[in-house]
Structure formats: structure tokens, C-alpha cells
Amino acid sequence: MSTEGTGKYTVEEIEKKVEDIWRSVLQVPEGHERETFFELNGESMAANRLVSRVEGELGIFIEVGDIFEEDPDLAGFVRSVVTKAGDPSRV
């Protein structure tokens, strides 16, 4: 991806931080990196933790409903956060 900045973080920094948050909150076992939120037994508390940590650590607002509607895997969640980071109304 681009090294172009999205606010105070580069895209690469956002990608790494979001991956760390995803792995931590969902306790992703080795070899399960491509599984979706629900395949990783994600539930409402985990979705709220993901949203809260992304907002708290990166200042990027995401809606919990987006996680439930999209059922993203890690790559999809990262793309969603990076996209929202580039939208000034979402940061």
C-alpha cells in the first residue's frame, strides 16, 4: 500500500496497528488469519472492543454495525479502517 499519510499515521502504521488490535481482541490462533469476524467467534463485546481500541489508539471512528454487516476478515477490516482514515469526517 501507499506510504501516503492519513492524518497523523501512515497507511502502513494504521495497517499494523489494526492487525495487532484484531489479533489481540479476537485472539486469532495461528493459521486462522483469513477467517472472518464471525468465524473467529466474534460477538458484540468483541466488536465493541475492536471499535473502541481503533478509535482510542488511532482516532479513527468505525461503526460497530459495519462489522456485523460486512463480517470482515482481517484484510477487509484493515481496508475499512484505512478507508475511513482517509475520510476527514470519519477521523
Buried (B, 14 or more C-beta within 10 A) or exposed (E): EEEEEBEEBBBEBBBEBBBEBBBEBBEBEEEBBEBBBEEBEBEEEBBEBBBBBBEEEBEBBBEEEBBBEEEBBBEBBBBBBBEBBBEEEBB
